[in-house]
Amino acid sequence: MEIKIREDETKGFAIAKINNEIAGKMTYTIPSADFIIIDHTEVETSYKGKGVGKQLLYKIVEMVREKNIKITPLCPFADAMFQKLTDIQDVLKK
């Protein structure tokens, strides 16, 4: 699985591809320089249950750690993953 992040000044997304086919996408907004808001996760039907959403989240977590910023998970999927996965809770905006 290949995951790339793209962003402009106010929005961004991580996109996952498997065999050159889009498997899923996680979008976020950038309200300020110190945090992002994950607002939507979408996984293609044929890839559901294969960890695509989780890998998208881990890619975004890796990016925010490099930038030393935080995440507010507005998306229900991302919020549930943050509650479940203790290894990424350090990037949650309090």
C-alpha positions in Angstrom: 0.0 0.0 0.0 1.3 3.4 -1.0 0.1 6.4 1.0 0.7 10.0 0.1 -0.2 13.3 1.8 -1.2 16.4 -0.1 -2.1 19.7 1.3 -2.6 23.4 0.6 -2.9 26.3 3.0 -6.3 25.2 4.6 -7.0 21.6 3.7 -5.2 18.3 3.2 -5.6 14.6 2.7 -3.9 11.3 2.8 -4.7 8.9 -0.1 -4.0 5.2 -0.1 -3.4 3.3 -3.3 -3.1 -0.5 -3.8 -1.9 -1.7 -7.2 -2.4 1.9 -8.6 -6.1 1.8 -7.4 -7.4 4.2 -4.9 -8.2 2.2 -1.7 -9.1 5.1 0.6 -8.8 8.7 1.6 -8.7 10.7 4.9 -9.3 14.4 4.8 -8.4 17.2 7.2 -8.7 20.9 7.6 -5.9 23.2 8.9 -7.5 25.9 11.0 -4.1 27.1 12.5 -0.4 26.4 12.4 -0.5 24.2 15.5 -3.2 21.6 14.8 -5.4 19.9 12.2 -8.9 18.5 12.3 -9.5 15.1 10.7 -13.0 15.4 9.2 -13.6 12.5 7.0 -12.4 8.9 6.2 -13.5 7.0 3.2 -12.5 3.5 2.2 -13.5 1.8 -1.0 -15.9 -1.1 -0.5 -13.5 -3.7 -1.9 -10.9 -2.6 0.7 -13.1 -2.3 3.8 -11.8 -4.4 6.8 -8.2 -4.5 5.4 -6.7 -1.8 7.6 -6.7 1.0 5.0 -8.3 3.6 7.3 -5.9 2.7 10.1 -2.9 3.1 7.8 -4.2 6.4 6.6 -4.5 7.6 10.2 -1.0 6.4 11.1 0.5 8.3 8.0 -1.2 11.5 9.2 0.0 10.9 12.8 3.5 10.5 11.5 3.2 13.8 9.6 1.9 15.8 12.6 4.7 14.4 14.8 7.2 15.6 12.3 5.6 19.1 12.3 5.1 19.0 16.1 1.4 19.8 15.9 -1.8 18.2 17.2 -4.9 16.5 15.9 -8.6 17.0 16.7 -10.5 13.9 15.3 -13.9 15.1 14.2 -14.4 12.1 12.0 -16.1 9.3 13.9 -13.7 6.7 12.5 -10.6 8.7 13.5 -12.1 9.5 16.9 -12.8 5.8 17.6 -9.3 4.8 16.5 -7.8 7.4 18.9 -9.8 6.0 21.8 -8.6 2.5 20.9 -5.0 3.0 20.0 -2.9 4.3 22.9 0.3 4.6 20.8 -1.1 7.6 18.9 -2.8 9.5 21.7 0.2 11.8 22.2 -0.9 13.9 19.2 -4.4 14.5 20.4 -5.3 18.2 20.9 -6.5 18.7 24.5 
